[in-house]
Every structure is written in structure tokens, then in C-alpha cells.
């Protein structure tokens, strides 16, 4: 069963990423290990911590009418 959600901010992206991680049975620490990054970085992404890049990205999307949708549950990550 797939879940689809609109990504409109760093916070909404973080919630979707967290849900996907949990559905895959991964802890933040394990996901960080697999990605070669820190657990804190995963936490910051999931918490929707502001960054200049993310702020600019979502501002540009709003100004240009771009929408982004994320789908969890379809096995296309091979």
C-alpha cells in the first residue's frame, strides 16, 4: 500500500522522510550509517530544520508554481 503526500516545506518533507524510515524499520542511527552521515543530520532533516538551500528551494517552487509529491511504499529503490 502506497502513501502519497505533498511536499510544501522542509517540515513536510521531514515528516515524509521520517515516515518512510519508520516504515522501513530503520532507526536514525542505522539509516545514517547506511548513508555515511551522522544521526544528527538525519534528525535535522526529519525535524525540518531550516537551511538556506531548503528555504530557497521551496521559495522558488512557490514562485514558479511547482509542486512536489512524495510516494512511500512503492519499491522502486531497487
C-alpha positions as CSV (number, residue, x, y, z in Angstrom):
1,X,0.0,0.0,0.0
2,X,1.5,3.3,-1.0
3,X,1.2,6.7,0.7
4,X,1.5,9.9,-1.3
5,X,1.9,13.3,0.3
6,X,2.6,16.8,-1.0
7,X,5.9,18.3,-0.1
8,X,5.4,22.0,0.6
9,X,8.1,22.8,3.1
10,X,11.2,21.4,4.8
11,X,8.9,20.3,7.7
12,X,6.5,18.4,5.4
13,X,9.5,16.7,3.7
14,X,10.9,15.8,7.1
15,X,7.7,14.2,8.2
16,X,7.5,12.2,5.0
17,X,11.2,11.1,5.3
18,X,10.6,10.1,8.9
19,X,7.5,8.1,8.0
20,X,9.4,6.3,5.2
21,X,12.3,5.5,7.5
22,X,9.9,4.1,10.2
23,X,8.0,2.0,7.6
24,X,11.3,0.5,6.5
25,X,12.1,-0.4,10.1
26,X,15.2,1.8,10.3
27,X,16.5,3.8,13.2
28,X,18.0,7.2,12.6
29,X,21.4,5.7,13.5
30,X,21.1,2.8,11.1
31,X,20.0,5.0,8.2
32,X,22.8,7.4,9.0
33,X,25.3,4.5,8.9
34,X,24.0,3.3,5.6
35,X,24.2,6.8,4.1
36,X,27.6,7.5,5.6
37,X,26.4,10.5,7.6
38,X,25.6,11.4,11.2
39,X,22.4,10.5,13.1
40,X,22.1,14.2,13.9
41,X,21.9,15.0,10.2
42,X,19.0,12.5,9.8
43,X,17.3,14.1,12.8
44,X,17.7,17.6,11.4
45,X,16.2,16.5,8.0
46,X,13.3,14.8,9.7
47,X,12.7,17.8,12.0
48,X,12.6,20.1,9.0
49,X,15.4,22.2,10.3
50,X,15.8,25.3,8.2
51,X,18.6,25.7,5.8
52,X,19.4,28.3,3.2
53,X,19.2,25.7,0.4
54,X,15.8,24.3,1.5
55,X,14.4,27.8,2.1
56,X,15.4,28.9,-1.4
57,X,14.2,25.7,-3.0
58,X,10.7,25.9,-1.5
59,X,10.5,29.7,-2.2
60,X,11.4,29.0,-5.8
61,X,8.8,26.3,-6.0
62,X,6.1,28.6,-4.7
63,X,7.0,31.4,-7.0
64,X,7.1,29.2,-10.1
65,X,4.0,27.1,-9.3
66,X,6.0,23.8,-8.9
67,X,4.5,21.2,-6.7
68,X,6.4,18.1,-5.4
69,X,4.8,14.9,-4.3
70,X,6.4,12.0,-2.5
71,X,5.3,8.4,-2.5
72,X,6.1,5.9,0.2
73,X,5.6,2.3,-0.3
74,X,6.4,1.6,-4.0
75,X,9.5,-0.5,-4.4
76,X,11.5,1.5,-6.9
77,X,14.7,2.0,-4.9
78,X,16.0,-1.4,-6.0
